[in-house]
């Protein structure tokens, strides 16, 4: 059994990697000496269709995956960056955070262009990169500790893989 805790910080990668494309309305926040922000390097895309969506939530279970209107009305952290899936390269999505601290990230690959997650076709990923399986994810799978600068994480996108639930695409 895997236990999720505060020690979840995904592997560090260079934002300036060859072939990398820093994307999103917050891209400027991921420049050197900027921040606080999170640069998310994506791997494991099933294809290059639709759009990529990165959402920032408070790092508490009670707020994780809660409706954005509810979080905003309560004065809690919520931010969303949406970009078309790039046709080539290694995409990096940048999302600004209000201040250093612990946050939860959800990455989705909306392959069909509809603004609703489809378990049958869309992909998802979290900072822990633990196989998602079939149950609702817990906040521990999505936690990222953000410092004053740019925190970089790598997320492998996972898709429905039969009765076992979500998992990475195998080459």
C-alpha positions in Angstrom: 0.0 0.0 0.0 1.3 3.4 -0.9 1.0 6.2 1.5 0.7 9.8 0.2 2.1 12.6 2.3 3.7 16.0 2.4 7.0 14.7 1.0 5.5 14.6 -2.5 7.6 16.8 -4.8 8.0 15.6 -8.3 11.3 15.3 -10.1 13.1 18.5 -11.0 13.6 19.2 -14.7 15.1 22.1 -16.5 12.5 24.6 -17.9 15.0 25.4 -20.7 15.1 21.8 -22.0 15.8 21.4 -25.8 12.5 21.2 -27.6 10.5 22.5 -24.6 7.7 24.9 -25.2 6.6 27.0 -22.1 2.9 27.5 -22.6 0.0 29.3 -21.1 -1.2 32.7 -20.0 1.2 32.5 -17.0 4.3 31.6 -19.1 6.2 34.8 -18.1 6.0 33.7 -14.4 8.3 30.8 -15.2 11.2 32.9 -16.5 14.4 32.8 -14.4 14.1 34.9 -11.2 10.3 35.1 -11.5 7.7 33.3 -9.5 6.3 32.0 -7.4 5.1 29.6 -10.1 5.0 26.0 -11.1 6.4 24.8 -14.4 4.9 21.4 -15.4 6.7 19.3 -17.9 4.3 16.9 -19.6 5.2 13.4 -20.7 3.1 10.4 -22.0 0.6 12.3 -24.2 -1.5 9.7 -26.0 -1.9 12.0 -29.0 -1.7 15.7 -30.0 -5.5 16.5 -30.1 -7.7 18.8 -28.0 -6.4 20.9 -25.2 -4.3 20.7 -22.0 -5.7 22.1 -18.8 -3.7 22.7 -15.6 -5.6 23.6 -12.4 -4.2 24.8 -9.1 -6.1 24.0 -5.8 -5.4 24.6 -2.1 -3.3 21.7 -0.7 -6.2 20.4 1.6 -8.3 17.4 1.0 -11.6 19.3 1.7 -10.8 21.7 -1.2 -9.3 19.3 -3.7 -11.2 19.1 -7.0 -14.0 21.4 -5.6 -15.9 23.5 -8.0 -13.9 26.6 -9.0 -16.8 29.0 -8.3 -17.1 27.6 -4.7 -13.4 28.1 -4.1 -13.3 31.6 -5.5 -16.4 32.6 -3.6 -14.8 31.4 -0.4 -11.6 33.4 -1.2 -9.6 30.2 -1.6 -6.8 29.6 -4.2 -7.9 28.4 -7.6 -6.2 29.0 -10.9 -6.6 27.5 -14.4 -4.4 27.5 -17.5 -5.8 26.1 -20.7 -3.8 25.7 -24.0 -4.3 23.8 -27.3 -2.2 20.6 -27.3 1.0 21.5 -29.2 1.5 19.4 -32.3 5.2 18.7 -31.5 7.8 19.2 -28.8 7.8 18.7 -25.0 5.1 20.9 -23.6 5.7 22.8 -20.3 2.7 24.5 -18.8 3.3 27.4 -16.4 0.9 28.4 -13.7 1.4 31.3 -11.3 0.7 30.7 -7.6 -0.3 33.5 -5.1 2.6 32.9 -2.6 5.0 30.1 -1.6 3.3 27.1 0.0 1.7 23.8 -0.5 -0.8 23.4 -3.5 -2.5 20.6 -5.4 -2.2 20.3 -9.2 -4.5 18.6 -11.6 -3.5 18.2 -15.3 -6.0 17.0 -17.8 -5.7 16.2 -21.5 -9.1 17.0 -23.0 -8.9 15.1 -26.2 -12.5 15.5 -27.6 -12.7 19.3 -27.2 -15.7 19.3 -24.9 -15.4 21.2 -21.6 -16.2 18.1 -19.5 -13.8 15.3 -18.5 -14.6 12.0 -20.2 -13.1 9.0 -18.4 -13.4 7.1 -21.7 -11.2 9.3 -23.8 -9.4 12.0 -21.7 -6.2 11.8 -19.7 -5.2 13.1 -16.3 -2.1 13.4 -14.2 -0.8 14.5 -10.8 2.6 15.4 -9.4 3.1 12.1 -7.7 2.8 10.1 -11.0 1.4 7.2 -9.1 -0.9 5.0 -11.2 -4.3 6.5 -10.7 -6.4 3.3 -10.9 -10.2 3.6 -10.6 -10.9 5.5 -7.5 -11.2 9.3 -7.0 -7.7 10.7 -6.5 -6.6 12.0 -3.1 -4.9 15.3 -2.5 -1.7 13.6 -1.5 -1.3 12.5 -5.1 -1.3 16.1 -6.3 0.7 18.0 -3.7 3.5 20.3 -4.7 5.6 22.5 -2.3 6.3 25.8 -4.0 9.1 28.1 -3.1 9.6 31.8 -3.9 10.9 31.1 -7.4 9.8 28.6 -10.1 9.2 25.0 -8.9 9.4 22.5 -11.7 7.6 19.2 -11.8 7.1 16.4 -14.3 3.7 14.8 -14.8 3.1 11.7 -16.9 -0.5 11.8 -18.3 -2.6 8.7 -17.7 -5.5 7.3 -19.6 -8.1 4.6 -19.0 -6.5 1.3 -19.5 -9.3 -1.2 -19.1 -10.6 -2.7 -15.8 -7.4 -1.6 -14.0 -8.3 2.0 -14.3 -6.0 4.8 -15.4 -2.4 4.3 -16.1 0.4 5.6 -18.4 0.4 4.8 -22.1 2.9 2.1 -22.9 5.0 2.6 -26.1 
